[in-house]
Amino acid sequence: MIKRNLTKKLKELSKKFPVLAVLGPRQSGKTTLSQAVFSKHTHLSFEDLELRAFAQEDPQGFLKEHKSNMGLF
């Protein structure tokens, strides 16, 4: 993996904020970066239509089911 300058900044910001958004164009390494920086977290993707529907239809149930070590994409 390419060493990213944002790694240190993401770690710093994660100590101050409960939620971070990593934005950018398709295929630019956002998921790879996030998974590398937060490797101990569970990663979920809203590209999974069933998971997305669950989050939309029952947000409290979704958060309750996935509350520990969550990383969303």
PDB file of N, CA, C and O in Angstrom:
ATOM      1  N   MET A   1       0.841  -1.190   0.000  1.00  0.00           N
ATOM      2  CA  MET A   1       0.000   0.000   0.000  1.00  0.00           C
ATOM      3  C   MET A   1       0.879   1.244   0.000  1.00  0.00           C
ATOM      4  O   MET A   1       1.939   1.265   0.626  1.00  0.00           O
ATOM      5  N   ILE A   2       0.446   2.245  -0.684  1.00  0.00           N
ATOM      6  CA  ILE A   2       1.139   3.527  -0.722  1.00  0.00           C
ATOM      7  C   ILE A   2       0.973   4.220   0.623  1.00  0.00           C
ATOM      8  O   ILE A   2      -0.138   4.307   1.146  1.00  0.00           O
ATOM      9  N   LYS A   3       2.086   4.719   1.189  1.00  0.00           N
ATOM     10  CA  LYS A   3       1.992   5.448   2.451  1.00  0.00           C
ATOM     11  C   LYS A   3       1.272   6.774   2.189  1.00  0.00           C
ATOM     12  O   LYS A   3       1.680   7.556   1.331  1.00  0.00           O
ATOM     13  N   ARG A   4       0.220   7.005   2.926  1.00  0.00           N
ATOM     14  CA  ARG A   4      -0.597   8.205   2.733  1.00  0.00           C
ATOM     15  C   ARG A   4      -0.269   9.245   3.800  1.00  0.00           C
ATOM     16  O   ARG A   4      -0.066   8.907   4.966  1.00  0.00           O
ATOM     17  N   ASN A   5      -0.220  10.495   3.399  1.00  0.00           N
ATOM     18  CA  ASN A   5       0.030  11.598   4.328  1.00  0.00           C
ATOM     19  C   ASN A   5      -1.127  11.774   5.314  1.00  0.00           C
ATOM     20  O   ASN A   5      -0.942  12.329   6.397  1.00  0.00           O
ATOM     21  N   LEU A   6      -2.302  11.309   4.944  1.00  0.00           N
ATOM     22  CA  LEU A   6      -3.484  11.498   5.789  1.00  0.00           C
ATOM     23  C   LEU A   6      -3.553  10.537   6.978  1.00  0.00           C
ATOM     24  O   LEU A   6      -4.366  10.744   7.879  1.00  0.00           O
ATOM     25  N   THR A   7      -2.732   9.508   7.000  1.00  0.00           N
ATOM     26  CA  THR A   7      -2.797   8.509   8.073  1.00  0.00           C
ATOM     27  C   THR A   7      -2.698   9.151   9.449  1.00  0.00           C
ATOM     28  O   THR A   7      -3.542   8.905  10.311  1.00  0.00           O
ATOM     29  N   LYS A   8      -1.692   9.958   9.658  1.00  0.00           N
ATOM     30  CA  LYS A   8      -1.489  10.606  10.960  1.00  0.00           C
ATOM     31  C   LYS A   8      -2.665  11.525  11.304  1.00  0.00           C
ATOM     32  O   LYS A   8      -3.134  11.542  12.442  1.00  0.00           O
ATOM     33  N   LYS A   9      -3.137  12.285  10.318  1.00  0.00           N
ATOM     34  CA  LYS A   9      -4.242  13.225  10.551  1.00  0.00           C
ATOM     35  C   LYS A   9      -5.525  12.477  10.907  1.00  0.00           C
ATOM     36  O   LYS A   9      -6.259  12.909  11.796  1.00  0.00           O
ATOM     37  N   LEU A  10      -5.807  11.363  10.229  1.00  0.00           N
ATOM     38  CA  LEU A  10      -7.002  10.574  10.547  1.00  0.00           C
ATOM     39  C   LEU A  10      -6.959  10.059  11.981  1.00  0.00           C
ATOM     40  O   LEU A  10      -7.965  10.095  12.689  1.00  0.00           O
ATOM     41  N   LYS A  11      -5.801   9.585  12.402  1.00  0.00           N
ATOM     42  CA  LYS A  11      -5.658   9.093  13.778  1.00  0.00           C
ATOM     43  C   LYS A  11      -5.884  10.214  14.786  1.00  0.00           C
ATOM     44  O   LYS A  11      -6.546  10.006  15.803  1.00  0.00           O
ATOM     45  N   GLU A  12      -5.341  11.398  14.516  1.00  0.00           N
ATOM     46  CA  GLU A  12      -5.540  12.549  15.413  1.00  0.00           C
ATOM     47  C   GLU A  12      -7.016  12.936  15.486  1.00  0.00           C
ATOM     48  O   GLU A  12      -7.562  13.130  16.572  1.00  0.00           O
ATOM     49  N   LEU A  13      -7.651  13.046  14.329  1.00  0.00           N
ATOM     50  CA  LEU A  13      -9.054  13.460  14.287  1.00  0.00           C
ATOM     51  C   LEU A  13      -9.976  12.435  14.940  1.00  0.00           C
ATOM     52  O   LEU A  13     -10.991  12.803  15.530  1.00  0.00           O
ATOM     53  N   SER A  14      -9.632  11.162  14.838  1.00  0.00           N
ATOM     54  CA  SER A  14     -10.490  10.127  15.424  1.00  0.00           C
ATOM     55  C   SER A  14     -10.520  10.205  16.952  1.00  0.00           C
ATOM     56  O   SER A  14     -11.432   9.668  17.579  1.00  0.00           O
ATOM     57  N   LYS A  15      -9.545  10.859  17.544  1.00  0.00           N
ATOM     58  CA  LYS A  15      -9.534  11.038  18.997  1.00  0.00           C
ATOM     59  C   LYS A  15     -10.433  12.195  19.426  1.00  0.00           C
ATOM     60  O   LYS A  15     -10.835  12.280  20.586  1.00  0.00           O
ATOM     61  N   LYS A  16     -10.749  13.091  18.474  1.00  0.00           N
ATOM     62  CA  LYS A  16     -11.553  14.274  18.779  1.00  0.00           C
ATOM     63  C   LYS A  16     -13.004  14.144  18.334  1.00  0.00           C
ATOM     64  O   LYS A  16     -13.893  14.773  18.906  1.00  0.00           O
ATOM     65  N   PHE A  17     -13.242  13.322  17.306  1.00  0.00           N
ATOM     66  CA  PHE A  17     -14.577  13.216  16.725  1.00  0.00           C
ATOM     67  C   PHE A  17     -15.029  11.757  16.655  1.00  0.00           C
ATOM     68  O   PHE A  17     -14.227  10.883  16.328  1.00  0.00           O
ATOM     69  N   PRO A  18     -16.299  11.480  16.957  1.00  0.00           N
ATOM     70  CA  PRO A  18     -16.785  10.097  16.921  1.00  0.00           C
ATOM     71  C   PRO A  18     -17.024   9.589  15.497  1.00  0.00           C
ATOM     72  O   PRO A  18     -17.114   8.381  15.278  1.00  0.00           O
ATOM     73  N   VAL A  19     -17.127  10.510  14.528  1.00  0.00           N
ATOM     74  CA  VAL A  19     -17.406  10.135  13.144  1.00  0.00           C
ATOM     75  C   VAL A  19     -16.480  10.919  12.221  1.00  0.00           C
ATOM     76  O   VAL A  19     -16.294  12.125  12.387  1.00  0.00           O
ATOM     77  N   LEU A  20     -15.902  10.220  11.247  1.00  0.00           N
ATOM     78  CA  LEU A  20     -15.079  10.869  10.234  1.00  0.00           C
ATOM     79  C   LEU A  20     -15.595  10.452   8.867  1.00  0.00           C
ATOM     80  O   LEU A  20     -16.070   9.330   8.693  1.00  0.00           O
ATOM     81  N   ALA A  21     -15.501  11.347   7.902  1.00  0.00           N
ATOM     82  CA  ALA A  21     -15.847  11.031   6.517  1.00  0.00           C
ATOM     83  C   ALA A  21     -14.591  11.159   5.668  1.00  0.00           C
ATOM     84  O   ALA A  21     -13.900  12.177   5.710  1.00  0.00           O
ATOM     85  N   VAL A  22     -14.307  10.125   4.906  1.00  0.00           N
ATOM     86  CA  VAL A  22     -13.191  10.156   3.969  1.00  0.00           C
ATOM     87  C   VAL A  22     -13.819  10.234   2.583  1.00  0.00           C
ATOM     88  O   VAL A  22     -14.438   9.281   2.110  1.00  0.00           O
ATOM     89  N   LEU A  23     -13.649  11.377   1.947  1.00  0.00           N
ATOM     90  CA  LEU A  23     -14.297  11.637   0.661  1.00  0.00           C
ATOM     91  C   LEU A  23     -13.264  11.766  -0.447  1.00  0.00           C
ATOM     92  O   LEU A  23     -12.131  12.191  -0.216  1.00  0.00           O
ATOM     93  N   GLY A  24     -13.669  11.398  -1.638  1.00  0.00           N
ATOM     94  CA  GLY A  24     -12.790  11.531  -2.792  1.00  0.00           C
ATOM     95  C   GLY A  24     -13.352  10.785  -3.973  1.00  0.00           C
ATOM     96  O   GLY A  24     -14.393  10.137  -3.863  1.00  0.00           O
ATOM     97  N   PRO A  25     -12.670  10.866  -5.112  1.00  0.00           N
ATOM     98  CA  PRO A  25     -13.154  10.207  -6.321  1.00  0.00           C
ATOM     99  C   PRO A  25     -13.076   8.682  -6.203  1.00  0.00           C
ATOM    100  O   PRO A  25     -12.369   8.141  -5.353  1.00  0.00           O
ATOM    101  N   ARG A  26     -13.816   8.013  -7.076  1.00  0.00           N
ATOM    102  CA  ARG A  26     -13.797   6.556  -7.101  1.00  0.00           C
ATOM    103  C   ARG A  26     -12.377   6.051  -7.344  1.00  0.00           C
ATOM    104  O   ARG A  26     -11.583   6.680  -8.044  1.00  0.00           O
ATOM    105  N   GLN A  27     -12.083   4.907  -6.752  1.00  0.00           N
ATOM    106  CA  GLN A  27     -10.808   4.221  -6.977  1.00  0.00           C
ATOM    107  C   GLN A  27      -9.589   5.042  -6.562  1.00  0.00           C
ATOM    108  O   GLN A  27      -8.526   4.920  -7.170  1.00  0.00           O
ATOM    109  N   SER A  28      -9.733   5.878  -5.528  1.00  0.00           N
ATOM    110  CA  SER A  28      -8.603   6.704  -5.098  1.00  0.00           C
ATOM    111  C   SER A  28      -7.955   6.200  -3.812  1.00  0.00           C
ATOM    112  O   SER A  28      -6.997   6.803  -3.328  1.00  0.00           O
ATOM    113  N   GLY A  29      -8.471   5.093  -3.248  1.00  0.00           N
ATOM    114  CA  GLY A  29      -7.841   4.488  -2.073  1.00  0.00           C
ATOM    115  C   GLY A  29      -8.487   4.833  -0.745  1.00  0.00           C
ATOM    116  O   GLY A  29      -7.878   4.626   0.305  1.00  0.00           O
ATOM    117  N   LYS A  30      -9.700   5.352  -0.767  1.00  0.00           N
ATOM    118  CA  LYS A  30     -10.377   5.738   0.481  1.00  0.00           C
ATOM    119  C   LYS A  30     -10.608   4.533   1.397  1.00  0.00           C
ATOM    120  O   LYS A  30     -10.301   4.582   2.588  1.00  0.00           O
ATOM    121  N   THR A  31     -11.143   3.471   0.840  1.00  0.00           N
ATOM    122  CA  THR A  31     -11.426   2.275   1.643  1.00  0.00           C
ATOM    123  C   THR A  31     -10.140   1.638   2.134  1.00  0.00           C
ATOM    124  O   THR A  31     -10.045   1.249   3.298  1.00  0.00           O
ATOM    125  N   THR A  32      -9.152   1.528   1.262  1.00  0.00           N
ATOM    126  CA  THR A  32      -7.863   0.942   1.642  1.00  0.00           C
ATOM    127  C   THR A  32      -7.222   1.742   2.768  1.00  0.00           C
ATOM    128  O   THR A  32      -6.703   1.167   3.725  1.00  0.00           O
ATOM    129  N   LEU A  33      -7.257   3.054   2.660  1.00  0.00           N
ATOM    130  CA  LEU A  33      -6.703   3.925   3.700  1.00  0.00           C
ATOM    131  C   LEU A  33      -7.451   3.729   5.014  1.00  0.00           C
ATOM    132  O   LEU A  33      -6.833   3.541   6.061  1.00  0.00           O
ATOM    133  N   SER A  34      -8.758   3.771   4.960  1.00  0.00           N
ATOM    134  CA  SER A  34      -9.572   3.627   6.178  1.00  0.00           C
ATOM    135  C   SER A  34      -9.356   2.279   6.846  1.00  0.00           C
ATOM    136  O   SER A  34      -9.249   2.199   8.070  1.00  0.00           O
ATOM    137  N   GLN A  35      -9.293   1.221   6.050  1.00  0.00           N
ATOM    138  CA  GLN A  35      -9.090  -0.109   6.617  1.00  0.00           C
ATOM    139  C   GLN A  35      -7.701  -0.246   7.222  1.00  0.00           C
ATOM    140  O   GLN A  35      -7.532  -0.945   8.220  1.00  0.00           O
ATOM    141  N   ALA A  36      -6.708   0.408   6.637  1.00  0.00           N
ATOM    142  CA  ALA A  36      -5.350   0.359   7.187  1.00  0.00           C
ATOM    143  C   ALA A  36      -5.248   1.145   8.494  1.00  0.00           C
ATOM    144  O   ALA A  36      -4.642   0.678   9.458  1.00  0.00           O
ATOM    145  N   VAL A  37      -5.838   2.331   8.523  1.00  0.00           N
ATOM    146  CA  VAL A  37      -5.748   3.189   9.709  1.00  0.00           C
ATOM    147  C   VAL A  37      -6.590   2.627  10.858  1.00  0.00           C
ATOM    148  O   VAL A  37      -6.185   2.693  12.019  1.00  0.00           O
ATOM    149  N   PHE A  38      -7.756   2.077  10.531  1.00  0.00           N
ATOM    150  CA  PHE A  38      -8.677   1.573  11.558  1.00  0.00           C
ATOM    151  C   PHE A  38      -8.847   0.064  11.428  1.00  0.00           C
ATOM    152  O   PHE A  38      -9.970  -0.434  11.347  1.00  0.00           O
ATOM    153  N   SER A  39      -7.746  -0.653  11.409  1.00  0.00           N
ATOM    154  CA  SER A  39      -7.763  -2.099  11.158  1.00  0.00           C
ATOM    155  C   SER A  39      -8.472  -2.903  12.256  1.00  0.00           C
ATOM    156  O   SER A  39      -8.902  -4.029  12.003  1.00  0.00           O
ATOM    157  N   LYS A  40      -8.600  -2.359  13.446  1.00  0.00           N
ATOM    158  CA  LYS A  40      -9.266  -3.087  14.532  1.00  0.00           C
ATOM    159  C   LYS A  40     -10.777  -2.884  14.529  1.00  0.00           C
ATOM    160  O   LYS A  40     -11.487  -3.494  15.329  1.00  0.00           O
ATOM    161  N   HIS A  41     -11.265  -2.043  13.647  1.00  0.00           N
ATOM    162  CA  HIS A  41     -12.695  -1.767  13.558  1.00  0.00           C
ATOM    163  C   HIS A  41     -13.360  -2.696  12.547  1.00  0.00           C
ATOM    164  O   HIS A  41     -12.722  -3.178  11.611  1.00  0.00           O
ATOM    165  N   THR A  42     -14.633  -2.934  12.749  1.00  0.00           N
ATOM    166  CA  THR A  42     -15.433  -3.662  11.774  1.00  0.00           C
ATOM    167  C   THR A  42     -15.782  -2.685  10.658  1.00  0.00           C
ATOM    168  O   THR A  42     -16.149  -1.540  10.920  1.00  0.00           O
ATOM    169  N   HIS A  43     -15.667  -3.136   9.426  1.00  0.00           N
ATOM    170  CA  HIS A  43     -15.956  -2.266   8.282  1.00  0.00           C
ATOM    171  C   HIS A  43     -17.203  -2.766   7.571  1.00  0.00           C
ATOM    172  O   HIS A  43     -17.315  -3.945   7.237  1.00  0.00           O
ATOM    173  N   LEU A  44     -18.128  -1.859   7.347  1.00  0.00           N
ATOM    174  CA  LEU A  44     -19.374  -2.169   6.663  1.00  0.00           C
ATOM    175  C   LEU A  44     -19.494  -1.268   5.444  1.00  0.00           C
ATOM    176  O   LEU A  44     -19.029  -0.128   5.460  1.00  0.00           O
ATOM    177  N   SER A  45     -20.116  -1.778   4.390  1.00  0.00           N
ATOM    178  CA  SER A  45     -20.292  -0.989   3.180  1.00  0.00           C
ATOM    179  C   SER A  45     -21.765  -0.854   2.851  1.00  0.00           C
ATOM    180  O   SER A  45     -22.497  -1.842   2.816  1.00  0.00           O
ATOM    181  N   PHE A  46     -22.192   0.367   2.612  1.00  0.00           N
ATOM    182  CA  PHE A  46     -23.577   0.597   2.225  1.00  0.00           C
ATOM    183  C   PHE A  46     -23.821   0.278   0.753  1.00  0.00           C
ATOM    184  O   PHE A  46     -24.916   0.513   0.243  1.00  0.00           O
ATOM    185  N   GLU A  47     -22.815  -0.250   0.072  1.00  0.00           N
ATOM    186  CA  GLU A  47     -23.045  -0.784  -1.268  1.00  0.00           C
ATOM    187  C   GLU A  47     -23.811  -2.099  -1.178  1.00  0.00           C
ATOM    188  O   GLU A  47     -24.427  -2.523  -2.156  1.00  0.00           O
ATOM    189  N   ASP A  48     -23.780  -2.747  -0.018  1.00  0.00           N
ATOM    190  CA  ASP A  48     -24.599  -3.930   0.250  1.00  0.00           C
ATOM    191  C   ASP A  48     -26.034  -3.436   0.440  1.00  0.00           C
ATOM    192  O   ASP A  48     -26.346  -2.781   1.434  1.00  0.00           O
ATOM    193  N   LEU A  49     -26.901  -3.755  -0.519  1.00  0.00           N
ATOM    194  CA  LEU A  49     -28.254  -3.198  -0.523  1.00  0.00           C
ATOM    195  C   LEU A  49     -29.074  -3.613   0.695  1.00  0.00           C
ATOM    196  O   LEU A  49     -29.872  -2.822   1.197  1.00  0.00           O
ATOM    197  N   GLU A  50     -28.890  -4.836   1.174  1.00  0.00           N
ATOM    198  CA  GLU A  50     -29.633  -5.278   2.365  1.00  0.00           C
ATOM    199  C   GLU A  50     -29.186  -4.501   3.595  1.00  0.00           C
ATOM    200  O   GLU A  50     -30.013  -4.098   4.413  1.00  0.00           O
ATOM    201  N   LEU A  51     -27.894  -4.291   3.727  1.00  0.00           N
ATOM    202  CA  LEU A  51     -27.364  -3.531   4.864  1.00  0.00           C
ATOM    203  C   LEU A  51     -27.851  -2.085   4.806  1.00  0.00           C
ATOM    204  O   LEU A  51     -28.241  -1.513   5.824  1.00  0.00           O
ATOM    205  N   ARG A  52     -27.827  -1.506   3.623  1.00  0.00           N
ATOM    206  CA  ARG A  52     -28.298  -0.132   3.454  1.00  0.00           C
ATOM    207  C   ARG A  52     -29.780  -0.009   3.805  1.00  0.00           C
ATOM    208  O   ARG A  52     -30.188   0.939   4.475  1.00  0.00           O
ATOM    209  N   ALA A  53     -30.586  -0.976   3.346  1.00  0.00           N
ATOM    210  CA  ALA A  53     -32.021  -0.954   3.632  1.00  0.00           C
ATOM    211  C   ALA A  53     -32.264  -1.075   5.136  1.00  0.00           C
ATOM    212  O   ALA A  53     -33.118  -0.377   5.683  1.00  0.00           O
ATOM    213  N   PHE A  54     -31.524  -1.949   5.801  1.00  0.00           N
ATOM    214  CA  PHE A  54     -31.651  -2.117   7.252  1.00  0.00           C
ATOM    215  C   PHE A  54     -31.362  -0.790   7.954  1.00  0.00           C
ATOM    216  O   PHE A  54     -32.106  -0.384   8.847  1.00  0.00           O
ATOM    217  N   ALA A  55     -30.284  -0.114   7.554  1.00  0.00           N
ATOM    218  CA  ALA A  55     -29.916   1.162   8.176  1.00  0.00           C
ATOM    219  C   ALA A  55     -30.981   2.228   7.937  1.00  0.00           C
ATOM    220  O   ALA A  55     -31.251   3.049   8.814  1.00  0.00           O
ATOM    221  N   GLN A  56     -31.584   2.214   6.751  1.00  0.00           N
ATOM    222  CA  GLN A  56     -32.600   3.216   6.432  1.00  0.00           C
ATOM    223  C   GLN A  56     -33.924   2.928   7.133  1.00  0.00           C
ATOM    224  O   GLN A  56     -34.594   3.847   7.603  1.00  0.00           O
ATOM    225  N   GLU A  57     -34.300   1.658   7.202  1.00  0.00           N
ATOM    226  CA  GLU A  57     -35.602   1.290   7.757  1.00  0.00           C
ATOM    227  C   GLU A  57     -35.605   1.226   9.283  1.00  0.00           C
ATOM    228  O   GLU A  57     -36.627   1.497   9.913  1.00  0.00           O
ATOM    229  N   ASP A  58     -34.473   0.872   9.873  1.00  0.00           N
ATOM    230  CA  ASP A  58     -34.392   0.740  11.329  1.00  0.00           C
ATOM    231  C   ASP A  58     -33.040   1.261  11.816  1.00  0.00           C
ATOM    232  O   ASP A  58     -32.194   0.472  12.235  1.00  0.00           O
ATOM    233  N   PRO A  59     -32.823   2.584  11.767  1.00  0.00           N
ATOM    234  CA  PRO A  59     -31.514   3.126  12.134  1.00  0.00           C
ATOM    235  C   PRO A  59     -31.083   2.780  13.563  1.00  0.00           C
ATOM    236  O   PRO A  59     -29.908   2.501  13.805  1.00  0.00           O
ATOM    237  N   GLN A  60     -32.023   2.798  14.503  1.00  0.00           N
ATOM    238  CA  GLN A  60     -31.652   2.465  15.886  1.00  0.00           C
ATOM    239  C   GLN A  60     -31.240   1.003  16.002  1.00  0.00           C
ATOM    240  O   GLN A  60     -30.264   0.686  16.682  1.00  0.00           O
ATOM    241  N   GLY A  61     -31.977   0.112  15.342  1.00  0.00           N
ATOM    242  CA  GLY A  61     -31.623  -1.299  15.348  1.00  0.00           C
ATOM    243  C   GLY A  61     -30.284  -1.541  14.675  1.00  0.00           C
ATOM    244  O   GLY A  61     -29.485  -2.354  15.141  1.00  0.00           O
ATOM    245  N   PHE A  62     -30.041  -0.838  13.582  1.00  0.00           N
ATOM    246  CA  PHE A  62     -28.768  -0.959  12.874  1.00  0.00           C
ATOM    247  C   PHE A  62     -27.608  -0.558  13.772  1.00  0.00           C
ATOM    248  O   PHE A  62     -26.624  -1.289  13.889  1.00  0.00           O
ATOM    249  N   LEU A  63     -27.723   0.610  14.409  1.00  0.00           N
ATOM    250  CA  LEU A  63     -26.647   1.079  15.285  1.00  0.00           C
ATOM    251  C   LEU A  63     -26.455   0.165  16.486  1.00  0.00           C
ATOM    252  O   LEU A  63     -25.325  -0.072  16.913  1.00  0.00           O
ATOM    253  N   LYS A  64     -27.548  -0.346  17.031  1.00  0.00           N
ATOM    254  CA  LYS A  64     -27.462  -1.252  18.175  1.00  0.00           C
ATOM    255  C   LYS A  64     -26.732  -2.543  17.782  1.00  0.00           C
ATOM    256  O   LYS A  64     -25.912  -3.057  18.543  1.00  0.00           O
ATOM    257  N   GLU A  65     -27.036  -3.054  16.600  1.00  0.00           N
ATOM    258  CA  GLU A  65     -26.404  -4.296  16.142  1.00  0.00           C
ATOM    259  C   GLU A  65     -24.930  -4.119  15.813  1.00  0.00           C
ATOM    260  O   GLU A  65     -24.143  -5.053  15.967  1.00  0.00           O
ATOM    261  N   HIS A  66     -24.551  -2.926  15.361  1.00  0.00           N
ATOM    262  CA  HIS A  66     -23.186  -2.693  14.893  1.00  0.00           C
ATOM    263  C   HIS A  66     -22.438  -1.654  15.727  1.00  0.00           C
ATOM    264  O   HIS A  66     -21.533  -0.993  15.218  1.00  0.00           O
ATOM    265  N   LYS A  67     -22.798  -1.503  16.983  1.00  0.00           N
ATOM    266  CA  LYS A  67     -22.245  -0.388  17.769  1.00  0.00           C
ATOM    267  C   LYS A  67     -20.782  -0.549  18.162  1.00  0.00           C
ATOM    268  O   LYS A  67     -20.099   0.457  18.351  1.00  0.00           O
ATOM    269  N   SER A  68     -20.281  -1.754  18.290  1.00  0.00           N
ATOM    270  CA  SER A  68     -18.900  -1.897  18.760  1.00  0.00           C
ATOM    271  C   SER A  68     -17.908  -1.867  17.593  1.00  0.00           C
ATOM    272  O   SER A  68     -18.053  -2.594  16.611  1.00  0.00           O
ATOM    273  N   ASN A  69     -16.924  -1.027  17.728  1.00  0.00           N
ATOM    274  CA  ASN A  69     -15.827  -0.917  16.739  1.00  0.00           C
ATOM    275  C   ASN A  69     -16.313  -0.735  15.310  1.00  0.00           C
ATOM    276  O   ASN A  69     -15.816  -1.392  14.396  1.00  0.00           O
ATOM    277  N   MET A  70     -17.256   0.129  15.116  1.00  0.00           N
ATOM    278  CA  MET A  70     -17.833   0.304  13.794  1.00  0.00           C
ATOM    279  C   MET A  70     -17.003   1.248  12.925  1.00  0.00           C
ATOM    280  O   MET A  70     -16.518   2.286  13.376  1.00  0.00           O
ATOM    281  N   GLY A  71     -16.860   0.844  11.662  1.00  0.00           N
ATOM    282  CA  GLY A  71     -16.295   1.698  10.620  1.00  0.00           C
ATOM    283  C   GLY A  71     -17.197   1.549   9.414  1.00  0.00           C
ATOM    284  O   GLY A  71     -17.343   0.442   8.895  1.00  0.00           O
ATOM    285  N   LEU A  72     -17.790   2.599   8.965  1.00  0.00           N
ATOM    286  CA  LEU A  72     -18.748   2.512   7.857  1.00  0.00           C
ATOM    287  C   LEU A  72     -18.161   3.118   6.599  1.00  0.00           C
ATOM    288  O   LEU A  72     -17.353   4.044   6.652  1.00  0.00           O
ATOM    289  N   PHE A  73     -18.588   2.570   5.457  1.00  0.00           N
ATOM    290  CA  PHE A  73     -18.154   3.087   4.156  1.00  0.00           C
ATOM    291  C   PHE A  73     -19.339   3.300   3.277  1.00  0.00           C
ATOM    292  O   PHE A  73     -19.191   3.732   2.134  1.00  0.00           O
TER     293      PHE A  73
END
